[in-house]
Amino acid sequence: MCVFIFFYIDVLKKDINDQVLIKMKNLSFPNFQPAGSGIFTSPIVKAQNPVAHFTALADFQNSSNLLFETSLGHAFSMAGMKWNKTGYLVIPTTGIYFIYAQVTYNCLRDCFSHPHQFYASISKRTQHYPAPEKLLKSYARPLAKADEFLKISTYQAGVFKLDAGDHLYVEVPKNLIKNVSINEYETYFGAFLLQHPPLE
């Protein structure tokens, strides 16, 4: 008898849970998903849209362009987003994109005597004209001298119309590239498609 009662309770709980899920899906939440469904949905970034998030530094080079990690840790890309080995994020399709980058510098006391500001920028190379175009740039300067070691971060983000084949890259002062943090939560670069251009 007890076994039958417990079985009945389990069936009843499952039936109530299913009914609650159905009612919640009928509310005004088009992107609702039950926990554990394993499917991410977003009103901003659709699953089929190009998106990339690159982290930390994969390597140092004799250039002011940063080479990011593209697959380990939290780094990923999908729907055609590609990373060029020379340090470029290649845009796969024309559209309106949100792009962003943060660069964190590890700074010792000698940074305070540095004659230049700490900065990072996102630039674009395109087939339409030969010279690179700077899209975003941010600056930072150490304000305190009390600590022997501190971190200085710059962040920039914006929305731009990009064409298929455009190359984006992050640039820092060449003489400070060795100071850039290699932690994936401090230095990163990414972009995602917000919408395709309207048909003409």
mmCIF file of the C-alpha atoms, coordinates in Angstrom:
data_MODEL
# 
_entry.id   MODEL 
# 
loop_
_atom_site.group_PDB 
_atom_site.id 
_atom_site.type_symbol 
_atom_site.label_atom_id 
_atom_site.label_alt_id 
_atom_site.label_comp_id 
_atom_site.label_asym_id 
_atom_site.label_entity_id 
_atom_site.label_seq_id 
_atom_site.pdbx_PDB_ins_code 
_atom_site.Cartn_x 
_atom_site.Cartn_y 
_atom_site.Cartn_z 
_atom_site.occupancy 
_atom_site.B_iso_or_equiv 
_atom_site.pdbx_formal_charge 
_atom_site.auth_seq_id 
_atom_site.auth_comp_id 
_atom_site.auth_asym_id 
_atom_site.auth_atom_id 
_atom_site.pdbx_PDB_model_num 
ATOM 1   C CA . MET A 1 1   ? 0.000  0.000  0.000   1.00 0.00 ? 1   MET A CA 1 
ATOM 2   C CA . CYS A 1 2   ? 2.830  2.421  0.923   1.00 0.00 ? 2   CYS A CA 1 
ATOM 3   C CA . VAL A 1 3   ? 4.620  1.672  -2.344  1.00 0.00 ? 3   VAL A CA 1 
ATOM 4   C CA . PHE A 1 4   ? 1.453  2.498  -4.289  1.00 0.00 ? 4   PHE A CA 1 
ATOM 5   C CA . ILE A 1 5   ? 1.019  5.798  -2.405  1.00 0.00 ? 5   ILE A CA 1 
ATOM 6   C CA . PHE A 1 6   ? 4.619  6.894  -3.091  1.00 0.00 ? 6   PHE A CA 1 
ATOM 7   C CA . PHE A 1 7   ? 4.239  5.965  -6.770  1.00 0.00 ? 7   PHE A CA 1 
ATOM 8   C CA . TYR A 1 8   ? 1.018  7.987  -6.980  1.00 0.00 ? 8   TYR A CA 1 
ATOM 9   C CA . ILE A 1 9   ? 2.715  11.017 -5.361  1.00 0.00 ? 9   ILE A CA 1 
ATOM 10  C CA . ASP A 1 10  ? 5.586  10.859 -7.864  1.00 0.00 ? 10  ASP A CA 1 
ATOM 11  C CA . VAL A 1 11  ? 3.157  10.734 -10.792 1.00 0.00 ? 11  VAL A CA 1 
ATOM 12  C CA . LEU A 1 12  ? 1.162  13.623 -9.345  1.00 0.00 ? 12  LEU A CA 1 
ATOM 13  C CA . LYS A 1 13  ? 4.295  15.759 -8.840  1.00 0.00 ? 13  LYS A CA 1 
ATOM 14  C CA . LYS A 1 14  ? 5.396  15.144 -12.428 1.00 0.00 ? 14  LYS A CA 1 
ATOM 15  C CA . ASP A 1 15  ? 1.946  16.059 -13.736 1.00 0.00 ? 15  ASP A CA 1 
ATOM 16  C CA . ILE A 1 16  ? 1.906  19.317 -11.728 1.00 0.00 ? 16  ILE A CA 1 
ATOM 17  C CA . ASN A 1 17  ? 5.434  20.196 -12.894 1.00 0.00 ? 17  ASN A CA 1 
ATOM 18  C CA . ASP A 1 18  ? 4.500  19.636 -16.550 1.00 0.00 ? 18  ASP A CA 1 
ATOM 19  C CA . GLN A 1 19  ? 1.413  21.831 -16.194 1.00 0.00 ? 19  GLN A CA 1 
ATOM 20  C CA . VAL A 1 20  ? 3.441  24.638 -14.560 1.00 0.00 ? 20  VAL A CA 1 
ATOM 21  C CA . LEU A 1 21  ? 5.984  24.556 -17.394 1.00 0.00 ? 21  LEU A CA 1 
ATOM 22  C CA . ILE A 1 22  ? 3.229  24.757 -20.015 1.00 0.00 ? 22  ILE A CA 1 
ATOM 23  C CA . LYS A 1 23  ? 1.633  27.744 -18.302 1.00 0.00 ? 23  LYS A CA 1 
ATOM 24  C CA . MET A 1 24  ? 4.971  29.533 -17.905 1.00 0.00 ? 24  MET A CA 1 
ATOM 25  C CA . LYS A 1 25  ? 5.791  29.065 -21.583 1.00 0.00 ? 25  LYS A CA 1 
ATOM 26  C CA . ASN A 1 26  ? 2.449  30.651 -22.452 1.00 0.00 ? 26  ASN A CA 1 
ATOM 27  C CA . LEU A 1 27  ? 3.393  33.823 -20.570 1.00 0.00 ? 27  LEU A CA 1 
ATOM 28  C CA . SER A 1 28  ? 5.057  36.741 -22.355 1.00 0.00 ? 28  SER A CA 1 
ATOM 29  C CA . PHE A 1 29  ? 8.561  35.265 -22.163 1.00 0.00 ? 29  PHE A CA 1 
ATOM 30  C CA . PRO A 1 30  ? 9.432  34.026 -25.671 1.00 0.00 ? 30  PRO A CA 1 
ATOM 31  C CA . ASN A 1 31  ? 12.905 32.942 -24.570 1.00 0.00 ? 31  ASN A CA 1 
ATOM 32  C CA . PHE A 1 32  ? 11.860 31.009 -21.470 1.00 0.00 ? 32  PHE A CA 1 
ATOM 33  C CA . GLN A 1 33  ? 13.583 27.673 -21.096 1.00 0.00 ? 33  GLN A CA 1 
ATOM 34  C CA . PRO A 1 34  ? 13.355 25.152 -18.257 1.00 0.00 ? 34  PRO A CA 1 
ATOM 35  C CA . ALA A 1 35  ? 16.504 24.570 -16.254 1.00 0.00 ? 35  ALA A CA 1 
ATOM 36  C CA . GLY A 1 36  ? 18.654 21.781 -17.597 1.00 0.00 ? 36  GLY A CA 1 
ATOM 37  C CA . SER A 1 37  ? 17.361 22.076 -21.152 1.00 0.00 ? 37  SER A CA 1 
ATOM 38  C CA . GLY A 1 38  ? 20.920 22.623 -22.359 1.00 0.00 ? 38  GLY A CA 1 
ATOM 39  C CA . ILE A 1 39  ? 19.814 25.140 -24.994 1.00 0.00 ? 39  ILE A CA 1 
ATOM 40  C CA . PHE A 1 40  ? 20.785 28.806 -24.662 1.00 0.00 ? 40  PHE A CA 1 
ATOM 41  C CA . THR A 1 41  ? 18.439 31.379 -26.135 1.00 0.00 ? 41  THR A CA 1 
ATOM 42  C CA . SER A 1 42  ? 18.787 35.149 -26.072 1.00 0.00 ? 42  SER A CA 1 
ATOM 43  C CA . PRO A 1 43  ? 16.721 38.032 -27.446 1.00 0.00 ? 43  PRO A CA 1 
ATOM 44  C CA . ILE A 1 44  ? 19.991 39.741 -28.454 1.00 0.00 ? 44  ILE A CA 1 
ATOM 45  C CA . VAL A 1 45  ? 22.258 36.984 -29.777 1.00 0.00 ? 45  VAL A CA 1 
ATOM 46  C CA . LYS A 1 46  ? 20.538 34.203 -31.689 1.00 0.00 ? 46  LYS A CA 1 
ATOM 47  C CA . ALA A 1 47  ? 22.196 30.792 -31.809 1.00 0.00 ? 47  ALA A CA 1 
ATOM 48  C CA . GLN A 1 48  ? 22.841 30.997 -35.562 1.00 0.00 ? 48  GLN A CA 1 
ATOM 49  C CA . ASN A 1 49  ? 24.423 34.468 -35.404 1.00 0.00 ? 49  ASN A CA 1 
ATOM 50  C CA . PRO A 1 50  ? 28.211 34.898 -35.545 1.00 0.00 ? 50  PRO A CA 1 
ATOM 51  C CA . VAL A 1 51  ? 29.722 35.409 -32.099 1.00 0.00 ? 51  VAL A CA 1 
ATOM 52  C CA . ALA A 1 52  ? 33.232 35.217 -30.658 1.00 0.00 ? 52  ALA A CA 1 
ATOM 53  C CA . HIS A 1 53  ? 34.859 35.782 -27.284 1.00 0.00 ? 53  HIS A CA 1 
ATOM 54  C CA . PHE A 1 54  ? 38.652 35.521 -27.154 1.00 0.00 ? 54  PHE A CA 1 
ATOM 55  C CA . THR A 1 55  ? 40.615 35.644 -23.920 1.00 0.00 ? 55  THR A CA 1 
ATOM 56  C CA . ALA A 1 56  ? 44.031 36.303 -22.442 1.00 0.00 ? 56  ALA A CA 1 
ATOM 57  C CA . LEU A 1 57  ? 47.086 36.101 -24.648 1.00 0.00 ? 57  LEU A CA 1 
ATOM 58  C CA . ALA A 1 58  ? 48.081 33.032 -26.613 1.00 0.00 ? 58  ALA A CA 1 
ATOM 59  C CA . ASP A 1 59  ? 51.501 34.418 -27.459 1.00 0.00 ? 59  ASP A CA 1 
ATOM 60  C CA . PHE A 1 60  ? 53.656 37.535 -27.460 1.00 0.00 ? 60  PHE A CA 1 
ATOM 61  C CA . GLN A 1 61  ? 54.962 38.887 -30.719 1.00 0.00 ? 61  GLN A CA 1 
ATOM 62  C CA . ASN A 1 62  ? 57.088 41.715 -32.065 1.00 0.00 ? 62  ASN A CA 1 
ATOM 63  C CA . SER A 1 63  ? 54.022 43.742 -32.857 1.00 0.00 ? 63  SER A CA 1 
ATOM 64  C CA . SER A 1 64  ? 51.490 45.931 -31.092 1.00 0.00 ? 64  SER A CA 1 
ATOM 65  C CA . ASN A 1 65  ? 48.648 43.565 -32.115 1.00 0.00 ? 65  ASN A CA 1 
ATOM 66  C CA . LEU A 1 66  ? 47.521 41.173 -29.385 1.00 0.00 ? 66  LEU A CA 1 
ATOM 67  C CA . LEU A 1 67  ? 47.299 37.449 -30.109 1.00 0.00 ? 67  LEU A CA 1 
ATOM 68  C CA . PHE A 1 68  ? 44.364 36.016 -28.155 1.00 0.00 ? 68  PHE A CA 1 
ATOM 69  C CA . GLU A 1 69  ? 43.444 32.523 -26.985 1.00 0.00 ? 69  GLU A CA 1 
ATOM 70  C CA . THR A 1 70  ? 40.590 31.249 -29.191 1.00 0.00 ? 70  THR A CA 1 
ATOM 71  C CA . SER A 1 71  ? 39.514 27.876 -27.791 1.00 0.00 ? 71  SER A CA 1 
ATOM 72  C CA . LEU A 1 72  ? 40.769 27.160 -24.266 1.00 0.00 ? 72  LEU A CA 1 
ATOM 73  C CA . GLY A 1 73  ? 38.965 28.219 -21.087 1.00 0.00 ? 73  GLY A CA 1 
ATOM 74  C CA . HIS A 1 74  ? 36.048 30.546 -21.811 1.00 0.00 ? 74  HIS A CA 1 
ATOM 75  C CA . ALA A 1 75  ? 37.265 31.403 -25.310 1.00 0.00 ? 75  ALA A CA 1 
ATOM 76  C CA . PHE A 1 76  ? 35.038 30.309 -28.197 1.00 0.00 ? 76  PHE A CA 1 
ATOM 77  C CA . SER A 1 77  ? 33.705 31.281 -31.615 1.00 0.00 ? 77  SER A CA 1 
ATOM 78  C CA . MET A 1 78  ? 30.751 30.071 -33.670 1.00 0.00 ? 78  MET A CA 1 
ATOM 79  C CA . ALA A 1 79  ? 28.693 30.611 -36.809 1.00 0.00 ? 79  ALA A CA 1 
ATOM 80  C CA . GLY A 1 80  ? 31.617 31.523 -39.037 1.00 0.00 ? 80  GLY A CA 1 
ATOM 81  C CA . MET A 1 81  ? 33.638 33.797 -36.755 1.00 0.00 ? 81  MET A CA 1 
ATOM 82  C CA . LYS A 1 82  ? 37.326 33.086 -37.394 1.00 0.00 ? 82  LYS A CA 1 
ATOM 83  C CA . TRP A 1 83  ? 40.610 34.114 -35.819 1.00 0.00 ? 83  TRP A CA 1 
ATOM 84  C CA . ASN A 1 84  ? 43.478 34.854 -38.170 1.00 0.00 ? 84  ASN A CA 1 
ATOM 85  C CA . LYS A 1 85  ? 46.828 33.632 -36.811 1.00 0.00 ? 85  LYS A CA 1 
ATOM 86  C CA . THR A 1 86  ? 48.372 37.046 -37.460 1.00 0.00 ? 86  THR A CA 1 
ATOM 87  C CA . GLY A 1 87  ? 46.031 38.596 -34.896 1.00 0.00 ? 87  GLY A CA 1 
ATOM 88  C CA . TYR A 1 88  ? 42.762 39.418 -36.671 1.00 0.00 ? 88  TYR A CA 1 
ATOM 89  C CA . LEU A 1 89  ? 39.138 38.560 -35.985 1.00 0.00 ? 89  LEU A CA 1 
ATOM 90  C CA . VAL A 1 90  ? 37.563 37.999 -39.407 1.00 0.00 ? 90  VAL A CA 1 
ATOM 91  C CA . ILE A 1 91  ? 33.909 39.045 -39.798 1.00 0.00 ? 91  ILE A CA 1 
ATOM 92  C CA . PRO A 1 92  ? 31.957 36.356 -41.730 1.00 0.00 ? 92  PRO A CA 1 
ATOM 93  C CA . THR A 1 93  ? 28.856 38.283 -42.779 1.00 0.00 ? 93  THR A CA 1 
ATOM 94  C CA . THR A 1 94  ? 27.759 41.890 -43.211 1.00 0.00 ? 94  THR A CA 1 
ATOM 95  C CA . GLY A 1 95  ? 25.650 43.311 -40.390 1.00 0.00 ? 95  GLY A CA 1 
ATOM 96  C CA . ILE A 1 96  ? 25.448 45.424 -37.250 1.00 0.00 ? 96  ILE A CA 1 
ATOM 97  C CA . TYR A 1 97  ? 27.913 44.161 -34.610 1.00 0.00 ? 97  TYR A CA 1 
ATOM 98  C CA . PHE A 1 98  ? 28.607 44.851 -30.961 1.00 0.00 ? 98  PHE A CA 1 
ATOM 99  C CA . ILE A 1 99  ? 32.374 44.755 -30.395 1.00 0.00 ? 99  ILE A CA 1 
ATOM 100 C CA . TYR A 1 100 ? 34.310 45.057 -27.136 1.00 0.00 ? 100 TYR A CA 1 
ATOM 101 C CA . ALA A 1 101 ? 37.736 44.610 -25.580 1.00 0.00 ? 101 ALA A CA 1 
ATOM 102 C CA . GLN A 1 102 ? 39.357 44.901 -22.189 1.00 0.00 ? 102 GLN A CA 1 
ATOM 103 C CA . VAL A 1 103 ? 43.111 44.997 -21.663 1.00 0.00 ? 103 VAL A CA 1 
ATOM 104 C CA . THR A 1 104 ? 44.605 44.847 -18.173 1.00 0.00 ? 104 THR A CA 1 
ATOM 105 C CA . TYR A 1 105 ? 48.213 45.811 -17.488 1.00 0.00 ? 105 TYR A CA 1 
ATOM 106 C CA . ASN A 1 106 ? 50.322 44.488 -14.648 1.00 0.00 ? 106 ASN A CA 1 
ATOM 107 C CA . CYS A 1 107 ? 52.174 47.551 -13.405 1.00 0.00 ? 107 CYS A CA 1 
ATOM 108 C CA . LEU A 1 108 ? 55.184 47.896 -11.122 1.00 0.00 ? 108 LEU A CA 1 
ATOM 109 C CA . ARG A 1 109 ? 56.313 51.147 -9.517  1.00 0.00 ? 109 ARG A CA 1 
ATOM 110 C CA . ASP A 1 110 ? 58.391 51.989 -12.570 1.00 0.00 ? 110 ASP A CA 1 
ATOM 111 C CA . CYS A 1 111 ? 55.115 52.363 -14.504 1.00 0.00 ? 111 CYS A CA 1 
ATOM 112 C CA . PHE A 1 112 ? 54.562 55.710 -12.793 1.00 0.00 ? 112 PHE A CA 1 
ATOM 113 C CA . SER A 1 113 ? 57.545 57.179 -14.565 1.00 0.00 ? 113 SER A CA 1 
ATOM 114 C CA . HIS A 1 114 ? 56.370 55.891 -17.941 1.00 0.00 ? 114 HIS A CA 1 
ATOM 115 C CA . PRO A 1 115 ? 56.122 58.829 -20.368 1.00 0.00 ? 115 PRO A CA 1 
ATOM 116 C CA . HIS A 1 116 ? 53.112 57.468 -22.241 1.00 0.00 ? 116 HIS A CA 1 
ATOM 117 C CA . GLN A 1 117 ? 49.542 56.703 -21.253 1.00 0.00 ? 117 GLN A CA 1 
ATOM 118 C CA . PHE A 1 118 ? 48.326 53.145 -21.069 1.00 0.00 ? 118 PHE A CA 1 
ATOM 119 C CA . TYR A 1 119 ? 45.822 52.541 -23.844 1.00 0.00 ? 119 TYR A CA 1 
ATOM 120 C CA . ALA A 1 120 ? 44.156 49.860 -25.935 1.00 0.00 ? 120 ALA A CA 1 
ATOM 121 C CA . SER A 1 121 ? 42.275 50.236 -29.188 1.00 0.00 ? 121 SER A CA 1 
ATOM 122 C CA . ILE A 1 122 ? 40.145 48.227 -31.602 1.00 0.00 ? 122 ILE A CA 1 
ATOM 123 C CA . SER A 1 123 ? 40.884 48.855 -35.276 1.00 0.00 ? 123 SER A CA 1 
ATOM 124 C CA . LYS A 1 124 ? 39.514 47.567 -38.556 1.00 0.00 ? 124 LYS A CA 1 
ATOM 125 C CA . ARG A 1 125 ? 41.146 46.601 -41.831 1.00 0.00 ? 125 ARG A CA 1 
ATOM 126 C CA . THR A 1 126 ? 38.861 46.374 -44.829 1.00 0.00 ? 126 THR A CA 1 
ATOM 127 C CA . GLN A 1 127 ? 39.176 45.673 -48.531 1.00 0.00 ? 127 GLN A CA 1 
ATOM 128 C CA . HIS A 1 128 ? 37.470 48.991 -49.343 1.00 0.00 ? 128 HIS A CA 1 
ATOM 129 C CA . TYR A 1 129 ? 40.534 51.098 -48.437 1.00 0.00 ? 129 TYR A CA 1 
ATOM 130 C CA . PRO A 1 130 ? 44.148 50.216 -47.584 1.00 0.00 ? 130 PRO A CA 1 
ATOM 131 C CA . ALA A 1 131 ? 44.692 52.158 -44.345 1.00 0.00 ? 131 ALA A CA 1 
ATOM 132 C CA . PRO A 1 132 ? 43.383 50.685 -41.060 1.00 0.00 ? 132 PRO A CA 1 
ATOM 133 C CA . GLU A 1 133 ? 40.534 52.531 -39.349 1.00 0.00 ? 133 GLU A CA 1 
ATOM 134 C CA . LYS A 1 134 ? 40.505 53.003 -35.583 1.00 0.00 ? 134 LYS A CA 1 
ATOM 135 C CA . LEU A 1 135 ? 37.038 52.211 -34.191 1.00 0.00 ? 135 LEU A CA 1 
ATOM 136 C CA . LEU A 1 136 ? 37.521 52.520 -30.424 1.00 0.00 ? 136 LEU A CA 1 
ATOM 137 C CA . LYS A 1 137 ? 40.276 53.599 -28.064 1.00 0.00 ? 137 LYS A CA 1 
ATOM 138 C CA . SER A 1 138 ? 40.469 53.934 -24.284 1.00 0.00 ? 138 SER A CA 1 
ATOM 139 C CA . TYR A 1 139 ? 43.131 55.318 -21.958 1.00 0.00 ? 139 TYR A CA 1 
ATOM 140 C CA . ALA A 1 140 ? 44.189 54.717 -18.376 1.00 0.00 ? 140 ALA A CA 1 
ATOM 141 C CA . ARG A 1 141 ? 46.807 56.195 -16.089 1.00 0.00 ? 141 ARG A CA 1 
ATOM 142 C CA . PRO A 1 142 ? 47.975 55.014 -12.646 1.00 0.00 ? 142 PRO A CA 1 
ATOM 143 C CA . LEU A 1 143 ? 46.710 57.370 -9.959  1.00 0.00 ? 143 LEU A CA 1 
ATOM 144 C CA . ALA A 1 144 ? 48.355 56.068 -6.779  1.00 0.00 ? 144 ALA A CA 1 
ATOM 145 C CA . LYS A 1 145 ? 51.961 55.369 -5.866  1.00 0.00 ? 145 LYS A CA 1 
ATOM 146 C CA . ALA A 1 146 ? 51.439 53.565 -2.587  1.00 0.00 ? 146 ALA A CA 1 
ATOM 147 C CA . ASP A 1 147 ? 51.483 49.993 -3.891  1.00 0.00 ? 147 ASP A CA 1 
ATOM 148 C CA . GLU A 1 148 ? 54.455 48.159 -5.310  1.00 0.00 ? 148 GLU A CA 1 
ATOM 149 C CA . PHE A 1 149 ? 52.188 46.348 -7.745  1.00 0.00 ? 149 PHE A CA 1 
ATOM 150 C CA . LEU A 1 150 ? 48.842 47.256 -9.246  1.00 0.00 ? 150 LEU A CA 1 
ATOM 151 C CA . LYS A 1 151 ? 46.634 46.542 -12.250 1.00 0.00 ? 151 LYS A CA 1 
ATOM 152 C CA . ILE A 1 152 ? 45.432 49.083 -14.782 1.00 0.00 ? 152 ILE A CA 1 
ATOM 153 C CA . SER A 1 153 ? 42.494 48.232 -17.052 1.00 0.00 ? 153 SER A CA 1 
ATOM 154 C CA . THR A 1 154 ? 41.094 49.848 -20.169 1.00 0.00 ? 154 THR A CA 1 
ATOM 155 C CA . TYR A 1 155 ? 37.738 48.915 -21.661 1.00 0.00 ? 155 TYR A CA 1 
ATOM 156 C CA . GLN A 1 156 ? 35.905 49.935 -24.813 1.00 0.00 ? 156 GLN A CA 1 
ATOM 157 C CA . ALA A 1 157 ? 32.750 48.799 -26.562 1.00 0.00 ? 157 ALA A CA 1 
ATOM 158 C CA . GLY A 1 158 ? 30.480 50.004 -29.342 1.00 0.00 ? 158 GLY A CA 1 
ATOM 159 C CA . VAL A 1 159 ? 28.106 49.138 -32.165 1.00 0.00 ? 159 VAL A CA 1 
ATOM 160 C CA . PHE A 1 160 ? 29.314 49.265 -35.775 1.00 0.00 ? 160 PHE A CA 1 
ATOM 161 C CA . LYS A 1 161 ? 28.217 48.217 -39.236 1.00 0.00 ? 161 LYS A CA 1 
ATOM 162 C CA . LEU A 1 162 ? 30.814 45.753 -40.488 1.00 0.00 ? 162 LEU A CA 1 
ATOM 163 C CA . ASP A 1 163 ? 31.205 44.063 -43.862 1.00 0.00 ? 163 ASP A CA 1 
ATOM 164 C CA . ALA A 1 164 ? 32.001 40.434 -44.568 1.00 0.00 ? 164 ALA A CA 1 
ATOM 165 C CA . GLY A 1 165 ? 35.772 40.039 -44.685 1.00 0.00 ? 165 GLY A CA 1 
ATOM 166 C CA . ASP A 1 166 ? 36.547 42.957 -42.350 1.00 0.00 ? 166 ASP A CA 1 
ATOM 167 C CA . HIS A 1 167 ? 39.468 42.261 -40.020 1.00 0.00 ? 167 HIS A CA 1 
ATOM 168 C CA . LEU A 1 168 ? 39.356 43.527 -36.418 1.00 0.00 ? 168 LEU A CA 1 
ATOM 169 C CA . TYR A 1 169 ? 42.328 43.648 -34.074 1.00 0.00 ? 169 TYR A CA 1 
ATOM 170 C CA . VAL A 1 170 ? 43.328 44.968 -30.649 1.00 0.00 ? 170 VAL A CA 1 
ATOM 171 C CA . GLU A 1 171 ? 46.393 47.171 -30.380 1.00 0.00 ? 171 GLU A CA 1 
ATOM 172 C CA . VAL A 1 172 ? 48.428 48.310 -27.365 1.00 0.00 ? 172 VAL A CA 1 
ATOM 173 C CA . PRO A 1 173 ? 51.693 50.254 -26.966 1.00 0.00 ? 173 PRO A CA 1 
ATOM 174 C CA . LYS A 1 174 ? 54.408 47.979 -28.301 1.00 0.00 ? 174 LYS A CA 1 
ATOM 175 C CA . ASN A 1 175 ? 56.738 48.679 -25.393 1.00 0.00 ? 175 ASN A CA 1 
ATOM 176 C CA . LEU A 1 176 ? 54.023 47.666 -22.884 1.00 0.00 ? 176 LEU A CA 1 
ATOM 177 C CA . ILE A 1 177 ? 52.887 44.418 -24.449 1.00 0.00 ? 177 ILE A CA 1 
ATOM 178 C CA . LYS A 1 178 ? 54.917 42.430 -21.901 1.00 0.00 ? 178 LYS A CA 1 
ATOM 179 C CA . ASN A 1 179 ? 52.858 44.067 -19.137 1.00 0.00 ? 179 ASN A CA 1 
ATOM 180 C CA . VAL A 1 180 ? 49.531 42.807 -20.489 1.00 0.00 ? 180 VAL A CA 1 
ATOM 181 C CA . SER A 1 181 ? 47.799 40.351 -18.135 1.00 0.00 ? 181 SER A CA 1 
ATOM 182 C CA . ILE A 1 182 ? 47.342 36.842 -19.465 1.00 0.00 ? 182 ILE A CA 1 
ATOM 183 C CA . ASN A 1 183 ? 44.357 36.122 -17.180 1.00 0.00 ? 183 ASN A CA 1 
ATOM 184 C CA . GLU A 1 184 ? 41.263 35.388 -19.256 1.00 0.00 ? 184 GLU A CA 1 
ATOM 185 C CA . TYR A 1 185 ? 39.007 37.392 -16.931 1.00 0.00 ? 185 TYR A CA 1 
ATOM 186 C CA . GLU A 1 186 ? 41.215 40.503 -17.247 1.00 0.00 ? 186 GLU A CA 1 
ATOM 187 C CA . THR A 1 187 ? 42.148 40.615 -20.934 1.00 0.00 ? 187 THR A CA 1 
ATOM 188 C CA . TYR A 1 188 ? 39.619 39.690 -23.606 1.00 0.00 ? 188 TYR A CA 1 
ATOM 189 C CA . PHE A 1 189 ? 38.188 40.652 -26.992 1.00 0.00 ? 189 PHE A CA 1 
ATOM 190 C CA . GLY A 1 190 ? 34.927 39.767 -28.704 1.00 0.00 ? 190 GLY A CA 1 
ATOM 191 C CA . ALA A 1 191 ? 32.139 40.609 -31.112 1.00 0.00 ? 191 ALA A CA 1 
ATOM 192 C CA . PHE A 1 192 ? 28.658 39.389 -31.936 1.00 0.00 ? 192 PHE A CA 1 
ATOM 193 C CA . LEU A 1 193 ? 26.121 40.096 -34.646 1.00 0.00 ? 193 LEU A CA 1 
ATOM 194 C CA . LEU A 1 194 ? 23.117 42.105 -33.499 1.00 0.00 ? 194 LEU A CA 1 
ATOM 195 C CA . GLN A 1 195 ? 21.234 42.092 -36.781 1.00 0.00 ? 195 GLN A CA 1 
ATOM 196 C CA . HIS A 1 196 ? 21.650 41.575 -40.500 1.00 0.00 ? 196 HIS A CA 1 
ATOM 197 C CA . PRO A 1 197 ? 21.353 44.664 -42.699 1.00 0.00 ? 197 PRO A CA 1 
ATOM 198 C CA . PRO A 1 198 ? 17.884 45.273 -44.177 1.00 0.00 ? 198 PRO A CA 1 
ATOM 199 C CA . LEU A 1 199 ? 17.315 43.962 -47.688 1.00 0.00 ? 199 LEU A CA 1 
ATOM 200 C CA . GLU A 1 200 ? 17.430 46.686 -50.321 1.00 0.00 ? 200 GLU A CA 1 
# 
